[in-house]
């Protein structure tokens, strides 16, 4: 998303803020400055977020981890799912050794998105609906909820940090192309047009990505899915985790975007991230850590 917005006309300050936001969205600013220093350049940020295997959030690191994790549990996966993961890793190595990425970064990022969609589709279409599948999907939705919240938080906080609760100012200052890029980055541009049939505005983008239960990338949808998966795999230790997940689901189900903005979107998203991360840790403790 930030690569696309960097191609739009903007001041040097706005461009710098965009690349900083990309690092902050994954809490990687300290790691970046340790390697590259205080100067933030598009070339260094792209290299850090795409190739650098010492950065656990880089594309290369994530795809390598996906392949290694799949290999570790090869016996629980279908052949189609394993071959998809393995082929993605092989193609990535070839593309990064060549000039594909430097020649056209946007095409490379579209390839990454396509392989992600393909992997998810193969898993849903071929895997047995057992505990392994439910934990796989639970992890998907926890990560998706976290990323959606971070994307919104960085954009809103950077653009409206002086008046985060002033809805009128937000509507007046918004940049159509910037918000369009955000929607496209989560495959929500056409969904927005279908739901609202209106010009793109920050308030409605926030409502779509936070509260709409029929939007696949929304925070509400992700939490609903986590609750459903938790109820399916529940054990004797997971009662409190289920309660907290259910409370988070209810808070989103009955929230209104105007109330969220009135109390401060940044505060709301920060609290949501804390709650989602706590859920992830509790799920790990309840299900994945051996008990004595």
KEKE-3310 file (N, C-alpha, C; in steps of 0.2 Angstrom, whole numbers, plus 5000, padded with zeros to 4 digits):
npx = (5004:5009:5019:5012:5005:5016:5019:5011:5007:5015:5021:5038:5039:5027:5029:5040:5034:5025:5034:5040:5028:5026:5036:5033:5020:5023:5030:5044:5054:5065:5073:5076:5083:5094:5101:5101:5103:5097:5092:5079:5075:5066:5072:5080:5070:5061:5070:5073:5060:5057:5068:5076:5081:5084:5075:5061:5048:5049:5045:5052:5056:5044:5038:5048:5046:5033:5035:5044:5037:5026:5033:5037:5025:5021:5014:5001:4995:4988:4994:4992:4992:5005:5013:5010:5015:5028:5032:5029:5040:5051:5049:5050:5063:5069:5064:5069:5083:5085:5080:5067:5060:5066:5064:5050:5042:5028:5022:5028:5023:5010:5011:5015:5003:4994:4999:4997:4983:4981:4987:4979:4966:4969:4971:4958:4950:4955:4959:4956:4942:4948:4956:4968:4966:4956:4964:4974:4966:4961:4973:4976:4965:4967:4980:4976:4966:4974:4983:4974:4970:4982:4985:4975:4977:4990:4988:4977:4982:4994:4989:4979:4983:4983:4969:4961:4948:4940:4928:4924:4935:4943:4935:4937:4950:4954:4962:4958:4965:4974:4966:4959:4970:4973:4961:4962:4973:4969:4960:4947:4941:4931:4922:4919:4913:4901:4895:4893:4891:4895:4906:4923:4926:4935:4928:4919:4927:4934:4923:4919:4931:4932:4919:4910:4902:4901:4912:4926:4939:4937:4939:4929:4923:4935:4936:4924:4926:4937:4931:4921:4930:4937:4926:4924:4935:4936:4943:4946:4953:4951:4940:4941:4948:4939:4928:4934:4936:4923:4918:4925:4920:4907:4908:4912:4902:4891:4896:4897:4902:4903:4903:4915:4924:4922:4927:4940:4949:4962:4965:4955:4959:4972:4969:4962:4972:4980:4971:4968:4981:4983:4973:4979:4991:4984:4977:4988:4994:4983:4981:4993:5004:5012:5003:5006)
npy = (4994:5006:5008:5011:5023:5031:5034:5044:5061:5071:5079:5080:5078:5071:5060:5055:5052:5042:5031:5030:5026:5014:5006:5008:5002:4989:4989:4991:5000:5002:4991:4994:5006:5002:4995:5003:5016:5033:5039:5037:5029:5025:5015:5008:5004:4996:4986:4981:4977:4967:4958:4956:4944:4944:4952:4948:4951:4953:4950:4939:4932:4929:4920:4910:4905:4901:4890:4882:4879:4872:4861:4855:4850:4841:4829:4832:4839:4842:4835:4845:4857:4857:4857:4869:4879:4875:4878:4891:4897:4892:4899:4912:4914:4913:4924:4935:4933:4937:4950:4954:4960:4973:4978:4979:4983:4984:4973:4962:4963:4961:4948:4941:4944:4936:4923:4921:4922:4910:4900:4901:4898:4884:4878:4879:4873:4859:4854:4843:4846:4847:4849:4854:4862:4871:4878:4883:4892:4900:4907:4914:4923:4930:4937:4944:4953:4960:4966:4974:4983:4990:4995:5005:5013:5018:5026:5035:5041:5047:5056:5063:5067:5079:5081:5070:5066:5075:5074:5082:5089:5078:5074:5085:5086:5074:5063:5057:5048:5042:5035:5027:5019:5012:5005:4997:4989:4980:4973:4979:4989:4988:4982:4992:5002:4995:4993:5006:5015:5028:5043:5040:5041:5045:5041:5032:5022:5018:5013:5002:4994:4991:4988:4982:4966:4959:4961:4954:4957:4965:4970:4966:4955:4946:4944:4938:4926:4920:4918:4908:4898:4895:4891:4879:4871:4871:4867:4861:4871:4883:4892:4905:4912:4910:4918:4931:4933:4932:4944:4954:4952:4956:4969:4975:4971:4979:4992:5009:5019:5033:5035:5028:5037:5048:5046:5044:5037:5032:5028:5018:5009:5005:4999:4988:4981:4977:4969:4959:4954:4949:4939:4930:4926:4919:4909:4902:4898:4890:4880:4876:4875:4863:4856:4853)
npz = (5000:5004:4995:4983:4986:4988:4975:4971:4969:4982:4996:5002:5016:5018:5011:5018:5031:5027:5024:5037:5044:5039:5045:5058:5059:5061:5072:5070:5070:5079:5075:5062:5062:5069:5060:5048:5052:5056:5045:5034:5020:5004:4997:5007:5016:5008:5005:5018:5022:5013:5009:5019:5030:5043:5048:5056:5051:5038:5021:5015:5027:5033:5023:5023:5036:5035:5026:5033:5045:5039:5034:5046:5051:5042:5041:5044:5034:5018:5002:4992:4999:5005:4994:4988:4998:4997:4984:4983:4991:4984:4972:4976:4981:4968:4962:4970:4968:4955:4945:4946:4957:4958:4946:4945:4958:4962:4954:4960:4973:4971:4966:4978:4986:4978:4980:4993:4994:4987:4994:5006:5000:4995:5007:5014:5005:5004:5017:5031:5042:5056:5072:5069:5058:5063:5072:5063:5056:5066:5070:5058:5058:5070:5067:5055:5061:5069:5060:5052:5062:5065:5053:5051:5062:5061:5049:5052:5064:5060:5051:5057:5070:5077:5079:5082:5086:5080:5069:5058:5054:5050:5039:5030:5028:5021:5010:4994:4986:4994:5004:4995:4991:5003:5005:4993:4997:5006:4999:4997:4990:4980:4988:4997:4988:4984:4996:5001:4991:4987:4988:4994:5011:5026:5038:5034:5029:5040:5047:5039:5040:5053:5060:5051:5049:5038:5030:5025:5030:5041:5058:5066:5060:5060:5074:5077:5070:5077:5089:5086:5082:5093:5102:5096:5098:5111:5128:5144:5150:5144:5147:5152:5142:5132:5137:5137:5123:5119:5125:5118:5106:5108:5111:5099:5091:5096:5095:5089:5075:5077:5090:5093:5087:5094:5107:5104:5091:5090:5103:5105:5095:5100:5112:5107:5100:5111:5117:5108:5106:5119:5119:5109:5116:5127:5121:5116:5128:5134:5125:5118:5126:5136:5150:5168)
capx = (5000:5013:5023:5008:5004:5023:5020:5006:5010:5015:5027:5044:5037:5022:5032:5044:5029:5023:5039:5040:5022:5026:5040:5029:5014:5025:5035:5051:5058:5071:5077:5078:5088:5100:5104:5102:5104:5091:5089:5074:5074:5062:5076:5082:5064:5059:5075:5072:5054:5056:5073:5080:5079:5085:5069:5056:5042:5050:5041:5056:5056:5037:5037:5052:5043:5027:5037:5047:5031:5022:5037:5037:5018:5019:5009:4994:4994:4987:4999:4991:4994:5012:5016:5009:5019:5035:5033:5030:5046:5056:5048:5052:5071:5071:5063:5074:5090:5085:5079:5060:5058:5069:5061:5043:5040:5021:5020:5030:5019:5004:5012:5014:4996:4991:5002:4994:4976:4981:4988:4973:4961:4970:4970:4951:4947:4958:4961:4950:4940:4950:4959:4974:4963:4954:4970:4977:4961:4962:4979:4974:4961:4971:4984:4972:4963:4980:4986:4969:4970:4988:4985:4970:4980:4995:4985:4973:4986:4998:4985:4975:4985:4981:4962:4959:4941:4936:4926:4923:4942:4945:4932:4939:4957:4956:4965:4954:4969:4977:4961:4958:4976:4971:4956:4965:4978:4965:4955:4941:4939:4925:4917:4917:4908:4895:4891:4891:4888:4896:4913:4926:4928:4939:4924:4916:4933:4935:4917:4920:4936:4931:4913:4906:4903:4901:4918:4931:4945:4936:4941:4923:4923:4940:4935:4919:4929:4941:4926:4918:4935:4938:4921:4924:4941:4937:4945:4944:4957:4950:4934:4942:4949:4932:4924:4937:4935:4916:4917:4928:4915:4901:4910:4912:4895:4886:4899:4895:4908:4903:4905:4922:4928:4921:4932:4947:4951:4969:4964:4951:4963:4977:4966:4960:4978:4982:4966:4970:4988:4982:4970:4984:4995:4980:4976:4994:4994:4977:4981:4999:5009:5010:5001:5008)
capy = (5000:5012:5009:5014:5030:5035:5036:5049:5068:5073:5083:5076:5077:5066:5054:5052:5050:5036:5026:5029:5023:5007:5003:5008:4997:4982:4990:4989:5006:5001:4986:4997:5011:4999:4992:5008:5023:5037:5041:5033:5030:5020:5009:5004:5002:4990:4980:4978:4973:4962:4953:4955:4938:4945:4955:4942:4953:4954:4945:4933:4929:4926:4914:4905:4902:4897:4884:4877:4877:4867:4855:4852:4847:4839:4824:4834:4843:4838:4836:4851:4863:4857:4859:4877:4882:4874:4881:4899:4898:4891:4905:4919:4914:4914:4931:4939:4933:4940:4958:4955:4965:4980:4980:4981:4981:4983:4967:4958:4963:4957:4940:4939:4943:4930:4917:4921:4920:4904:4896:4900:4894:4877:4875:4879:4868:4852:4851:4841:4851:4845:4854:4858:4867:4877:4882:4887:4898:4905:4911:4918:4929:4935:4941:4949:4958:4964:4970:4979:4988:4993:4999:5010:5017:5022:5031:5040:5044:5051:5061:5067:5067:5085:5082:5063:5066:5080:5071:5087:5090:5072:5073:5090:5085:5067:5062:5052:5043:5039:5031:5022:5014:5008:5000:4992:4985:4975:4970:4981:4995:4986:4981:4999:5005:4991:4994:5013:5018:5035:5044:5037:5045:5041:5039:5026:5017:5016:5009:4996:4990:4990:4986:4978:4959:4955:4963:4949:4960:4969:4968:4962:4948:4942:4942:4933:4919:4918:4915:4902:4892:4894:4887:4872:4867:4872:4862:4862:4877:4889:4896:4912:4914:4911:4924:4937:4934:4934:4951:4958:4951:4960:4976:4977:4970:4984:4999:5014:5022:5040:5034:5027:5043:5053:5044:5044:5031:5029:5024:5012:5004:5003:4994:4983:4978:4974:4963:4954:4950:4945:4933:4925:4923:4915:4903:4898:4895:4885:4874:4874:4874:4857:4857:4848)
capz = (5000:5005:4988:4978:4988:4987:4968:4971:4971:4989:4999:5005:5023:5018:5009:5024:5036:5025:5025:5044:5046:5037:5050:5065:5059:5063:5077:5068:5069:5082:5071:5056:5064:5071:5054:5043:5055:5057:5039:5031:5013:5001:4995:5013:5019:5004:5006:5025:5023:5008:5008:5025:5033:5050:5050:5056:5048:5031:5016:5015:5033:5034:5018:5025:5042:5033:5023:5038:5049:5036:5034:5053:5053:5035:5041:5045:5029:5012:4997:4988:5003:5006:4988:4987:5002:4995:4977:4984:4993:4978:4967:4980:4980:4961:4960:4974:4966:4949:4945:4946:4962:4957:4939:4946:4965:4962:4952:4965:4979:4968:4966:4985:4988:4975:4983:5000:4993:4984:5000:5010:4996:4995:5014:5015:5000:5004:5023:5035:5047:5062:5077:5066:5053:5067:5074:5057:5054:5072:5069:5052:5060:5075:5063:5051:5065:5072:5054:5050:5067:5064:5046:5052:5067:5058:5044:5056:5069:5056:5047:5061:5077:5081:5080:5081:5088:5076:5063:5053:5051:5046:5032:5026:5026:5019:5003:4991:4983:5000:5007:4990:4992:5009:5003:4989:5000:5010:4994:5000:4986:4977:4993:4999:4983:4984:5003:5003:4984:4989:4988:4999:5016:5031:5043:5032:5028:5047:5049:5035:5042:5060:5062:5047:5050:5031:5027:5027:5033:5046:5064:5069:5056:5062:5081:5076:5068:5082:5094:5083:5082:5101:5104:5092:5101:5119:5133:5152:5152:5140:5148:5153:5136:5128:5140:5135:5116:5118:5127:5113:5100:5109:5111:5092:5088:5098:5094:5083:5073:5079:5097:5094:5085:5099:5112:5101:5087:5092:5110:5104:5091:5104:5117:5103:5099:5117:5119:5103:5108:5125:5117:5106:5122:5131:5117:5116:5135:5135:5120:5115:5131:5140:5157:5173)
cpx = (5004:5017:5018:5006:5010:5023:5015:5010:5010:5021:5032:5042:5032:5025:5036:5040:5026:5027:5040:5034:5023:5030:5036:5023:5016:5030:5042:5056:5065:5076:5080:5083:5094:5104:5106:5103:5097:5088:5085:5073:5070:5066:5078:5076:5062:5064:5074:5065:5052:5061:5076:5078:5081:5079:5063:5049:5043:5046:5045:5056:5049:5036:5041:5049:5037:5029:5040:5042:5027:5026:5037:5030:5016:5014:5002:4991:4992:4993:4998:4993:5001:5015:5015:5014:5026:5036:5033:5037:5052:5055:5051:5060:5073:5070:5067:5081:5090:5083:5071:5058:5060:5065:5054:5040:5032:5019:5022:5026:5012:5005:5012:5007:4993:4993:4998:4987:4976:4982:4982:4967:4962:4969:4962:4948:4949:4958:4955:4949:4941:4953:4964:4971:4960:4959:4973:4972:4961:4968:4979:4970:4963:4976:4981:4969:4969:4982:4981:4969:4976:4988:4980:4974:4985:4993:4982:4978:4991:4995:4982:4977:4984:4974:4959:4951:4937:4934:4926:4930:4944:4942:4935:4946:4959:4958:4962:4959:4973:4973:4959:4964:4975:4966:4958:4970:4975:4960:4948:4938:4932:4920:4914:4912:4901:4891:4889:4889:4889:4904:4916:4928:4931:4934:4921:4921:4934:4929:4918:4925:4936:4925:4909:4907:4903:4907:4923:4937:4944:4938:4935:4922:4929:4939:4929:4921:4933:4936:4923:4923:4936:4932:4921:4930:4942:4939:4944:4948:4955:4944:4935:4944:4943:4928:4927:4936:4928:4914:4919:4923:4909:4902:4910:4905:4890:4890:4896:4901:4909:4905:4913:4926:4928:4926:4939:4948:4957:4969:4961:4955:4969:4975:4964:4966:4980:4977:4967:4976:4987:4978:4975:4988:4991:4979:4982:4995:4989:4978:4987:5004:5007:5008:5004:5002)
cpy = (5006:5014:5012:5021:5034:5037:5042:5056:5070:5076:5078:5074:5071:5060:5050:5049:5043:5030:5025:5025:5015:5003:5003:5003:4991:4983:4988:4995:5005:4997:4990:5002:5008:4997:4998:5015:5026:5039:5035:5034:5024:5014:5004:5001:4995:4984:4977:4974:4968:4957:4951:4949:4938:4949:4950:4944:4954:4948:4938:4929:4925:4920:4909:4901:4898:4890:4879:4875:4871:4860:4851:4848:4844:4833:4826:4838:4839:4840:4843:4857:4863:4860:4867:4881:4881:4878:4889:4900:4897:4897:4912:4919:4915:4922:4936:4939:4936:4948:4959:4960:4972:4982:4983:4979:4980:4976:4961:4957:4960:4950:4938:4939:4937:4924:4916:4919:4912:4899:4895:4896:4886:4874:4874:4873:4861:4850:4848:4846:4848:4850:4858:4863:4872:4881:4886:4893:4903:4910:4916:4924:4933:4939:4946:4954:4963:4969:4975:4985:4993:4998:5005:5015:5021:5027:5036:5044:5049:5057:5066:5068:5073:5085:5075:5062:5071:5077:5076:5088:5084:5072:5079:5089:5078:5068:5056:5046:5039:5034:5025:5017:5010:5003:4995:4987:4980:4972:4973:4987:4993:4985:4987:5002:5001:4992:5001:5017:5026:5036:5042:5042:5042:5038:5032:5020:5014:5011:5002:4991:4988:4986:4981:4970:4955:4957:4958:4951:4964:4966:4964:4955:4943:4940:4937:4926:4916:4915:4909:4896:4890:4889:4880:4868:4868:4866:4864:4869:4883:4893:4903:4916:4915:4917:4930:4938:4935:4941:4956:4958:4956:4967:4979:4976:4976:4991:5003:5018:5029:5040:5033:5033:5048:5052:5044:5037:5028:5025:5018:5007:5001:4998:4988:4978:4974:4968:4957:4950:4946:4938:4928:4922:4918:4908:4899:4894:4889:4879:4871:4872:4868:4859:4851:4844)
cpz = (5000:4998:4983:4980:4987:4980:4967:4972:4978:4991:5002:5012:5023:5016:5015:5029:5034:5026:5033:5047:5044:5042:5056:5065:5062:5069:5076:5067:5073:5078:5065:5057:5066:5065:5049:5046:5055:5050:5036:5024:5010:5000:5001:5016:5015:5005:5013:5026:5018:5009:5015:5030:5041:5053:5050:5053:5041:5027:5016:5021:5034:5029:5020:5031:5040:5030:5028:5043:5046:5035:5041:5054:5046:5035:5042:5039:5022:5007:4994:4993:5004:5000:4986:4991:4999:4988:4978:4986:4988:4973:4970:4979:4973:4960:4964:4971:4959:4950:4945:4951:4960:4950:4940:4952:4965:4960:4957:4971:4977:4968:4974:4988:4985:4978:4990:4999:4991:4990:5004:5007:4996:5002:5015:5011:5001:5011:5027:5040:5054:5067:5073:5061:5057:5070:5069:5056:5060:5071:5063:5054:5065:5071:5059:5055:5067:5066:5052:5055:5066:5058:5048:5057:5065:5053:5048:5060:5066:5053:5051:5069:5081:5082:5079:5082:5084:5069:5057:5049:5047:5039:5028:5024:5022:5011:5000:4989:4989:5003:5002:4991:4998:5008:4998:4992:5004:5005:4996:4995:4983:4982:4996:4994:4983:4990:5003:4997:4985:4988:4994:5004:5022:5036:5040:5030:5035:5049:5046:5038:5050:5062:5058:5047:5044:5027:5029:5031:5039:5053:5068:5066:5059:5070:5081:5074:5073:5088:5092:5084:5089:5103:5102:5096:5108:5123:5140:5154:5149:5141:5149:5146:5131:5130:5137:5127:5115:5120:5121:5107:5101:5109:5104:5089:5090:5097:5088:5082:5076:5087:5098:5092:5091:5105:5110:5098:5089:5098:5109:5100:5096:5109:5113:5102:5105:5119:5114:5104:5114:5123:5114:5111:5126:5127:5117:5123:5136:5131:5118:5120:5136:5148:5162:5176)
residu = (UNK:UNK:UNK:UNK:UNK:UNK:UNK:UNK:UNK:UNK:UNK:UNK:UNK:UNK:UNK:UNK:UNK:UNK:UNK:UNK:UNK:UNK:UNK:UNK:UNK:UNK:UNK:UNK:UNK:UNK:UNK:UNK:UNK:UNK:UNK:UNK:UNK:UNK:UNK:UNK:UNK:UNK:UNK:UNK:UNK:UNK:UNK:UNK:UNK:UNK:UNK:UNK:UNK:UNK:UNK:UNK:UNK:UNK:UNK:UNK:UNK:UNK:UNK:UNK:UNK:UNK:UNK:UNK:UNK:UNK:UNK:UNK:UNK:UNK:UNK:UNK:UNK:UNK:UNK:UNK:UNK:UNK:UNK:UNK:UNK:UNK:UNK:UNK:UNK:UNK:UNK:UNK:UNK:UNK:UNK:UNK:UNK:UNK:UNK:UNK:UNK:UNK:UNK:UNK:UNK:UNK:UNK:UNK:UNK:UNK:UNK:UNK:UNK:UNK:UNK:UNK:UNK:UNK:UNK:UNK:UNK:UNK:UNK:UNK:UNK:UNK:UNK:UNK:UNK:UNK:UNK:UNK:UNK:UNK:UNK:UNK:UNK:UNK:UNK:UNK:UNK:UNK:UNK:UNK:UNK:UNK:UNK:UNK:UNK:UNK:UNK:UNK:UNK:UNK:UNK:UNK:UNK:UNK:UNK:UNK:UNK:UNK:UNK:UNK:UNK:UNK:UNK:UNK:UNK:UNK:UNK:UNK:UNK:UNK:UNK:UNK:UNK:UNK:UNK:UNK:UNK:UNK:UNK:UNK:UNK:UNK:UNK:UNK:UNK:UNK:UNK:UNK:UNK:UNK:UNK:UNK:UNK:UNK:UNK:UNK:UNK:UNK:UNK:UNK:UNK:UNK:UNK:UNK:UNK:UNK:UNK:UNK:UNK:UNK:UNK:UNK:UNK:UNK:UNK:UNK:UNK:UNK:UNK:UNK:UNK:UNK:UNK:UNK:UNK:UNK:UNK:UNK:UNK:UNK:UNK:UNK:UNK:UNK:UNK:UNK:UNK:UNK:UNK:UNK:UNK:UNK:UNK:UNK:UNK:UNK:UNK:UNK:UNK:UNK:UNK:UNK:UNK:UNK:UNK:UNK:UNK:UNK:UNK:UNK:UNK:UNK:UNK:UNK:UNK:UNK:UNK:UNK:UNK:UNK:UNK:UNK:UNK:UNK:UNK:UNK:UNK:UNK:UNK:UNK:UNK:UNK:UNK:UNK:UNK:UNK:UNK:UNK)
# end
